[in-house]
Amino acid sequence: ITRDRLDPGEVLEESIQRQQQLIAKQIKGYAELSRKRITLEGSGLEGLQMEARSKQDGFTISQFQTVIILPGGSDMLIATVALPGPVTDEQRVWWTGFSNSFALAQHPESGISRERRRAGIFPDGDRRRRSLVRRPFCPAS
């Protein structure tokens, strides 16, 4: 999971397009296979879910990515997983369930470890920290 911020005046789709162009220049054979708008079931957070593929040393590398826009509209959290080989339908179902297991949590500023404070996002004027936490997720059998 990584964080990023939209450039001033930029919307999520523009940011993703800009970053995809940079990746395509650095990784031969990089191709986005799908992109769809999502709303996470548990939290109502909105974002994009993508699937991409590339070749590295003759091997196929597949990637799932979920990009979530946090309240305030400019901060993003990006969850990524890379897998060897082509993606199966079962893995796509797993990724959707995994992505939906994240929820926005608020914590009072006092009593929080330094590591958790570093991961926090502090909107202007807001004294409570927001972070993305993962609820327990068990894929359907």
N, C-alpha and C positions, 0 to 999 in steps of 0.2 A: 504494500500500500504506500503510495506516495502522495504528496500534495503539490498543487500548482495553483496559479491564479490567472484568470483571464486578463488579457491586455485591456487597457481602458477602451471602452466602446465596443469590445469584441463580444460575440455570442459564442456559446459552446461549440456549435458546428464549425465556426470559423477557426477556433482554436484547435480543434481536432484536425481539420483540414491542413492547417499550417504545420502541425506536428507530424502528420502523416507524410507530408512532402519532405520534411527533414529526414525522417526515418528511411523513406524510399531512396534517398540519395546515399545513405550510409549502408543499407543492407540490400544486396542484390536479390532480385526476385521477390521483394516484399510486396504483398498484395492484400488489400482489405477485402474480405469475403462477404461480410455483412455488417450492417449498422442499423440499430433501431433505437427509438426513443423509449425510455422505460420510466416507470414510477415504482419505487421499491414498496412492496406490499406492507411491511411492518412499520415503515417510517413515513411514507408519502414523499420521500425525497425523489427528485427528478434527475434524469441524466441520460446517458447513452450507453448501450452495450454493443461491443464490437467483437468481431472475430477476424483474425488475420493469419497469413501463412507466409513463410519465407523458406529459402533453402540455405543451408550452411554446411559447407564441406560435403555436399551431396546428400545431406539428410534434410527431411522436411521438419520444420519447427512450426507448430501451431500456437496461436496466442489468443486468449480471451482477455477482454478488458472491459471493465465497468467504470465509467466516469460519472461521478455524482456532483451536482452543484449544491453547495451548502447555503443555508439561509444567508441572505445578504447579496447573493447572486454573482460574486466574483471569485470566491474560493472554491476549489475543486479537490475532491479526493479521488484517486485513481487506484483501483484494485486490478492487478494483472497476474495472470498465470500463464506460463509457457509449458507446452507439452511436446514430447517427441512424436512425430508422425501426424497423420491426418486425424481430425477430431471426429469422434463418434456422436451419434444422437444422444446416447446415455451421458456423455461428458457435457454436452450442451445443456441437458436438463439439470445436471449437477451444478453447473456454473450459475444458471438462473437461480436455483435454490440457494446456493452459497451467497450470491449477491443480495438476494432478498433477506438474508439473515442479518444484515447490518442495519443498525438503528442509530439515530442521533441521540446522544446522552449529554446531559448537563451536569457539571460538577461544581461545587463551590470552590473558589480559588484556594482557600486555606486547607492545609493538610494533604495536599497533592504532591506526589513524588516529583522530583526534578525531571525525570524522564517523561512522565505524563504531562507536566507543564510544558515541556518543549514541544510536545505533539499537539498542544492545544491551539485553538483559533480564537482570537480575541477581537470580536467586532467592536468598532468604535463605540465607546460609552457603555459597553456591556461588561459587567464585572463577573459574569459567570462564564466558565469555559465550556465550549462545545467540542465534542470529539465523536468520532464514529466508533461504535463498539459492535462486536459481532455477537449476536444471540446464538445459542446452541443450534446447530443445524445437523440433521440426520437425513440423508437422502432416502427417498422411498425405495423399498426393496423391489 
